[in-house]
Amino acid sequence: MKKILLIILFISPYAFSDIEIWNSKGDESIKFYLDLKVITNEPQKVEKLIEEMVVFIKKTEPRTKFYEYYISKDKKKISLTEYYKDSDAAEKHVVDFLKGPYQETFFKLMEIQSFQVMGPASKDLIKSLDGITEDFRIEVAGFKRNF
C-alpha cells in the first residue's frame, strides 16, 4: 500500500501539468506545407494517386515522420503536410519524387498554389527545390505538448 501511495504522489504532479516533451531549440526537422489546386474534372483520379503515393512513401521513406493530404468538400483544393526527420530526409523525398513514377501524373492532376518549407533547410535541400519553391522559413520559437 505504501508503494502505491508513493507512486501516486510521484506521478500526480506530472499528470496535471504541462510537460514539455520537445523544445524547438536545436530541432533539425523539416516540414513542408503545400496548397494544391485540383486541375482535373476527375477528382477520383487525384484520390487514387494520393492513396498510392501514401503507401509508396510509407514503405520507402522511413525518415518521414508524417505525410498527410486533406481535401476540401468540393474536391477542388488539397492541403499537403509533410514532416521529415531532417534536411537529408526531405531532400531524399524531393529527389525521389522528381525522378519517380508519380511526378508526371501528379502535375497533370494538381497544381501547386503555395509551398512553404519550414525548418533549417540545408543548401542541398534548397537547391533540390529550385524552380519549385523559394519560400523557406526558419522557426522563431515553439514547443510541443503531450496530450
N, C-alpha and C positions, 0 to 999 in steps of 0.2 A: 504494500500500500504506500509506503514511504517513497518507493521508486516512482510510482505513478504520479504522486504529488510533485516530486522533484521534476519529472518530465513535463508536467503541465505548467509548472512555474517557469521552467526554462523556455518552453515553446510559446506560451501565451503572449509575451511582449511582441514577438515577431509575427504572430498570426494576425494582429490587428494594426500593424504598422506598414508604412511604405518601405518595402525592402528594395533597394536598388540592386538589380542583378546585372546591370550593364551600364557603364558610363561611356558616353560617346568619345571621350578623350582617348586618342590613340587607335580608334576603330578604323580598320582598313577596308571595311566592306564597301561595296559599290551597289547603288540602287539605280535602276532605270525606270523612268515613268514615261509612257508613251500614250498620247491620244491619237486614235486611229479613226479614219472615216471609211466606212464600207462603201466601195465603189462598184459593187455588183448588185444586180437585182435578184440574186440568188443567195440570200444570207445563209441558207443551209450549207452551202459550199464553204463559207467562212467558218461556220461552227465545226464542220467536219475537219477542215485543215487545222484549226486550233486544237481539237482533240488529238489529232495525230502528232502535232508538234509537242504538246504537253507530254505525251507518252515517250516520245523520242528524247526530249531533253531530260526527262526524269531518269532515263536509262543511261544517257551518255555524258551527263554533266553532274558528277557527284558534288561539286563545289558550288552548285546553285542552291541557295537556301530556300527561295521560293520563286515561283513563276506563275502568275495568275492573270487571267483575262476576265474582264467584266463587260457585258454588252447591254446597251440601252434597250428599253422596252420595244422601240420601233426597229431595232436591229440595224441602225444606221451608224452608231458610234460605239467604239470599243476603247476601253482603258486597259493598258497592259502594265503590270508592275513586276519587276524582276529584281532579285536581291542576290548578290554574289559575295562569296567569302572575301574576295579581294580583286584588284585590278587584273591580275593574271586570269582568274576565272571568268571575269566579264569579257576580257579580250578574247579568250578561247571561244566563248559563246558567239561573239561578233564574227570572228573569222570562220567558225563552223557554219554559221548561218549564211554568210556571204558565199561560201563555197559549197553549201549543202543543197539537199534536194527540195527545200521549201521556199527558197528566196523568190524564184520566179512566180510561183503561184501566189505567194503572199502579196506581192506587189501588183498582181492582176486583180486581186480581190479587195485590197486595203491600201490606203494612202496615209502616210504619216502626217498628222497635223501639228504635233509638237513632240519633242523628245528631249527629256532632261536626264542628265547623268549627275548623280549626287554621290559625293564622297571623294576621297583622294585619288582621282584618276591619274594613272601613270602616263608618261609621254607616249608609250606604245599603245595604250588603250585609246588615247585621244587621236593618235594617228590612224588607228583601225576604223574610227568613226568619221574620218574626214569625208565630207560630202553628204553625211547623213544627219549630223547634228553639230552645232557649235555651242550648245547650251550645257556648260559644265558648272556645277555648283559645289561649293565647299561648305561643309557643315559648320555652323557657328556654335551651337550648343544643343544638348539633348539628353534624354535618358530613356530607359525602358523599365516598365514595371512588370512584375509577375502577378497576374490576376488568377 
